[in-house]
């Protein structure tokens, strides 16, 4: 009996060593599907396949520009409609087969971030490229940052209105805690509220998305760990919702840091490695891991780190990297500091780093 108890305790302890393991493994599956004989592979997992049936696929995009590698056997339907959600308002579409690129018409949906593309696919491999025409330009880039909406979902529209009114903002970047418990109904409600936002919202998850096991976040919004490039600025979002990164993620991160070493590189996650004020120990569970991660980011020449989790605003440095905590989506304030609901507007440029970060107060 004693041995049985000890074995059970050992199993429980082992399961706690990698609390984010299942989510990391699920990340590797995002963006891949086979339907009616057609195989889809979204490069980098930068879109979730929300629905797929013969001749019709719905994708939730996690980045401004995505590429979908398509393998169509002779027996599969030729005519396909791709319904795109969380898409850039100025999205264009191209079908590439070998060296031939064919522009495709893009139909506007009911809101700015909904598009659809109809295409006749050839037999064999082709690539559907989706993104703005300026995706690879080096012009200055402006985006917004917001996290920690949680129970304030009914009031989020006035934040979106302010984001919509900011000139030049291309997308909203999120650092998690969209909901209270991460249930399907709460995530669906969040999706409905997003219809008032005129730009896409690219986000990772927070600890409040872990109230359901397994969390449905990835099926609806895509990977928690991912990296993309837009206008020659690299963005990397990490799943730190369990106050740690899974070992698999460190392997991915090494590749993303290498790719972004000579670029302007912005890294965002929910729980910061180190809590800059220490009011409730809102950092990683392990100080050793926090040091390990920040050392990696510093050696990778990251230009800016963005966090949520702490429901206020803080501007500081970690490992010499400029850092901002923005938890102003409406969750109960961490401190009564008169900051209230807010978001950030960030200006960045290829090869020139971060040009500015400013707070926009909503309350």
C-alpha positions in Angstrom: 0.0 0.0 0.0 2.8 2.4 1.0 4.6 1.8 -2.4 1.3 2.4 -4.2 0.9 5.8 -2.5 4.5 6.8 -3.2 4.1 5.8 -6.8 0.9 7.9 -7.1 2.6 10.9 -5.6 5.5 10.5 -8.0 3.1 10.4 -10.9 1.4 13.6 -9.7 4.8 15.3 -9.3 5.9 14.2 -12.8 2.7 15.7 -14.3 3.5 19.0 -12.7 7.0 19.2 -14.1 5.7 20.3 -17.5 2.4 22.0 -16.9 2.3 23.5 -20.4 3.4 20.3 -22.3 -0.1 19.4 -23.7 -0.5 22.9 -25.0 2.9 22.9 -26.7 2.1 19.6 -28.3 -1.3 20.9 -29.5 0.5 23.9 -31.0 2.4 21.6 -33.3 -0.9 20.4 -34.7 -2.5 23.8 -35.4 -2.9 24.7 -39.1 -2.9 21.1 -40.5 -6.0 19.3 -41.8 -7.2 16.9 -44.5 -10.7 17.3 -45.9 -12.3 15.6 -48.8 -8.8 14.5 -50.0 -7.3 18.0 -49.8 -4.4 18.4 -47.5 -3.8 21.8 -45.9 -0.6 22.9 -44.1 -0.4 26.5 -42.8 3.2 27.4 -42.6 4.3 28.2 -39.1 0.8 27.2 -37.8 -0.2 30.8 -38.3 -3.9 30.0 -38.8 -6.3 27.7 -37.0 -8.6 25.5 -39.2 -11.9 26.3 -37.5 -14.1 24.4 -39.9 -13.5 22.3 -43.0 -15.8 20.4 -45.3 -15.7 19.5 -49.0 -15.1 22.7 -51.0 -15.1 25.0 -47.9 -12.6 25.9 -45.3 -12.7 28.5 -42.5 -9.4 29.8 -41.2 -8.7 32.1 -38.1 -5.6 34.0 -38.9 -2.9 34.5 -36.3 -0.7 36.8 -38.4 -1.1 39.5 -41.0 0.4 37.3 -43.8 -0.1 33.5 -44.0 0.8 30.8 -46.6 -1.3 27.7 -47.0 0.4 24.8 -48.7 -2.3 22.7 -50.5 -2.0 19.2 -51.9 -4.9 18.2 -54.1 -5.1 14.7 -55.5 -7.0 14.1 -58.7 -10.1 12.8 -56.8 -10.6 15.8 -54.6 -12.9 18.7 -55.4 -11.3 21.4 -57.6 -13.4 24.4 -56.5 -12.7 25.7 -52.9 -13.8 28.6 -50.8 -11.5 29.8 -48.1 -13.4 31.9 -45.5 -10.9 34.0 -43.6 -11.5 35.4 -40.1 -9.3 37.9 -38.2 -7.9 38.9 -41.5 -6.2 42.2 -42.4 -8.6 44.7 -44.0 -6.4 45.2 -47.0 -5.7 41.5 -47.5 -4.8 40.2 -51.0 -4.7 36.6 -52.2 -2.3 34.9 -54.7 -2.2 31.2 -55.8 1.4 30.1 -56.5 2.2 26.9 -58.5 5.8 26.5 -59.3 7.1 29.9 -60.6 3.6 31.0 -61.6 1.7 33.4 -59.3 -2.0 34.1 -60.0 -3.8 37.0 -58.2 -7.2 36.0 -56.8 -10.3 38.1 -56.1 -11.0 38.7 -52.4 -14.6 39.2 -51.4 -15.4 41.4 -48.4 -17.4 39.9 -45.5 -19.8 41.5 -43.1 -17.0 43.3 -41.2 -13.5 44.6 -42.1 -11.7 41.5 -40.8 -13.8 38.9 -42.7 -12.8 37.9 -46.2 -13.4 35.0 -48.6 -11.4 33.7 -51.5 -12.7 31.2 -54.2 -10.2 29.3 -56.2 -10.0 26.4 -58.6 -7.1 24.3 -57.3 -4.8 22.4 -59.7 -3.9 18.8 -59.1 -0.7 18.6 -57.0 0.9 21.2 -54.8 0.0 24.9 -54.8 0.4 27.7 -52.2 -2.3 30.1 -51.2 -0.6 33.3 -50.1 -2.8 35.6 -48.0 -1.7 39.1 -46.7 -1.5 42.8 -47.5 0.5 43.9 -50.5 2.9 45.7 -48.2 3.7 42.7 -46.1 7.4 42.7 -47.1 7.9 46.5 -47.2 10.3 48.2 -44.8 8.0 51.2 -44.0 7.4 52.2 -40.4 4.8 50.0 -38.6 2.3 51.0 -35.9 0.3 48.5 -33.8 -1.6 48.5 -30.5 -1.3 46.2 -27.4 -4.0 45.1 -25.0 -4.5 42.3 -22.5 -6.6 41.2 -19.5 -10.2 41.8 -20.5 -11.7 39.0 -18.4 -15.0 40.0 -16.7 -15.1 43.4 -18.4 -16.1 41.9 -21.8 -19.3 44.0 -21.9 -17.3 47.3 -21.7 -14.6 46.3 -24.2 -16.2 48.1 -27.2 -15.2 51.5 -26.1 -11.5 50.3 -26.0 -12.0 49.0 -29.5 -13.5 52.3 -30.5 -10.4 54.1 -29.3 -8.1 51.6 -31.2 -10.2 52.1 -34.3 -9.7 55.9 -34.0 -5.9 55.6 -33.7 -4.5 56.5 -37.2 -2.2 54.0 -38.8 -2.7 51.1 -36.4 -2.5 47.9 -38.4 -3.4 45.3 -35.8 -3.9 44.7 -32.1 -1.5 42.5 -30.2 -2.7 40.6 -27.2 -1.0 39.2 -24.1 -3.7 36.9 -22.9 -6.5 36.7 -20.3 -9.3 37.3 -22.8 -11.9 35.6 -20.6 -12.6 34.6 -17.0 -12.2 30.8 -17.4 -11.6 30.2 -21.1 -14.8 28.2 -21.7 -16.1 27.8 -25.2 -19.0 30.1 -24.6 -16.8 32.8 -23.1 -14.4 32.6 -26.1 -17.3 32.7 -28.5 -18.6 35.8 -26.7 -15.1 37.4 -27.0 -15.2 36.5 -30.8 -18.6 38.3 -31.1 -17.2 41.4 -29.4 -14.3 41.4 -31.8 -16.7 42.3 -34.5 -16.5 45.9 -33.3 -12.7 46.0 -33.9 -11.7 47.1 -37.4 -8.3 45.5 -37.3 -7.3 41.9 -36.4 -6.3 40.8 -32.9 -3.3 38.5 -32.7 -3.0 37.1 -29.2 -1.6 34.4 -27.0 -3.4 33.0 -24.0 -3.2 33.8 -20.3 -3.8 31.8 -17.1 -7.5 32.7 -17.2 -7.8 30.7 -20.4 -6.8 27.5 -18.4 -10.1 27.1 -16.6 -11.1 24.2 -18.8 -9.1 21.1 -19.5 -8.0 20.9 -22.2 -8.4 24.6 -23.0 -10.4 25.3 -26.2 -8.4 28.4 -26.9 -6.1 26.8 -29.5 -9.0 25.3 -31.5 -10.6 28.7 -31.8 -7.7 31.2 -31.9 -4.7 29.1 -32.9 -1.3 28.6 -31.4 -0.2 29.9 -28.0 3.4 30.0 -29.2 4.1 31.4 -32.6 6.2 33.9 -34.5 5.6 35.9 -37.7 7.3 38.7 -39.7 5.4 41.7 -41.0 7.0 44.7 -42.7 10.4 43.2 -41.8 9.6 43.4 -38.0 9.5 40.1 -36.2 6.9 39.3 -33.6 7.1 36.3 -31.2 4.2 35.4 -28.9 4.8 32.9 -26.1 2.5 30.9 -23.9 3.6 31.7 -20.3 0.1 31.1 -18.9 1.5 28.5 -16.5 4.2 30.8 -15.3 6.7 28.8 -17.3 7.6 27.9 -20.9 7.6 24.3 -22.0 11.0 22.8 -23.0 9.6 22.3 -26.6 9.0 26.1 -26.7 12.6 26.9 -25.9 13.6 24.9 -29.0 11.2 26.9 -31.2 12.3 30.1 -29.5 15.9 29.5 -30.4 14.9 29.3 -34.1 12.8 32.5 -33.9 15.5 34.4 -32.1 18.0 33.4 -34.7 15.6 34.5 -37.5 15.0 37.8 -35.8 18.5 38.5 -34.7 19.2 41.2 -37.3 15.6 42.4 -37.3 13.5 44.6 -35.0 12.1 41.9 -32.8 9.2 42.2 -30.3 8.3 39.4 -27.9 5.0 39.2 -26.0 3.7 36.8 -23.4 1.2 36.9 -20.5 3.0 36.3 -17.3 6.3 38.2 -17.2 9.5 36.3 -16.2 10.0 38.7 -13.3 7.3 40.8 -11.5 8.8 44.3 -11.5 6.9 45.3 -8.3 6.5 42.0 -6.4 3.0 42.8 -5.0 1.7 39.3 -5.6 4.7 37.5 -7.1 3.2 37.8 -10.6 6.2 36.3 -12.4 7.6 32.9 -13.3 7.4 30.1 -10.8 11.2 29.7 -11.1 13.6 32.5 -10.8 16.2 30.3 -12.5 14.0 29.8 -15.5 13.2 33.6 -15.6 16.9 34.3 -15.8 17.3 31.6 -18.4 14.6 33.1 -20.6 15.7 36.7 -20.2 19.3 35.7 -21.0 18.1 34.1 -24.2 16.1 37.2 -25.2 19.0 39.5 -24.5 21.5 37.4 -26.5 18.9 37.3 -29.3 18.9 41.1 -29.4 15.2 41.4 -28.7 14.1 45.1 -28.9 11.0 45.1 -26.8 9.1 42.8 -24.4 5.4 43.1 -23.7 3.4 41.4 -20.9 0.0 41.3 -19.3 -1.2 39.6 -16.1 -0.6 42.5 -13.7 -3.7 44.8 -14.1 -1.9 48.1 -14.4 0.8 49.7 -16.5 4.5 49.5 -15.9 7.5 50.6 -18.0 10.8 49.0 -17.0 13.8 47.1 -18.3 14.5 43.3 -18.0 18.0 42.1 -18.9 18.5 45.4 -20.5 15.5 45.0 -22.8 12.7 47.7 -22.7 9.6 46.1 -21.1 6.0 47.2 -20.7 3.2 45.6 -18.7 -0.2 46.5 -20.0 -3.0 44.8 -18.2 -5.7 47.4 -18.8 -8.3 45.5 -20.7 -10.8 46.0 -17.9 -10.0 43.2 -15.3 -10.1 44.3 -11.6 -7.2 46.8 -11.2 -4.1 45.5 -9.5 -3.6 48.8 -7.7 -5.7 51.9 -7.3 -3.2 53.9 -9.3 -5.7 55.9 -11.5 -4.4 54.2 -14.6 -7.6 52.3 -15.4 -8.4 50.7 -18.7 -5.9 51.5 -21.4 -3.9 50.1 -24.3 -0.6 50.9 -25.8 0.4 52.2 -29.3 3.8 51.1 -30.5 5.8 52.5 -33.4 8.5 50.2 -34.9 10.6 50.2 -38.0 12.7 47.6 -39.8 16.3 48.0 -38.8 15.6 51.0 -36.7 14.1 49.4 -33.6 11.3 50.8 -31.5 10.4 54.4 -32.2 8.0 54.9 -29.4 5.5 53.4 -27.0 2.6 55.5 -25.6 -0.3 54.7 -23.3 -3.8 55.5 -24.4 -6.2 55.8 -21.5 -9.8 54.8 -22.0 -11.2 55.6 -18.6 
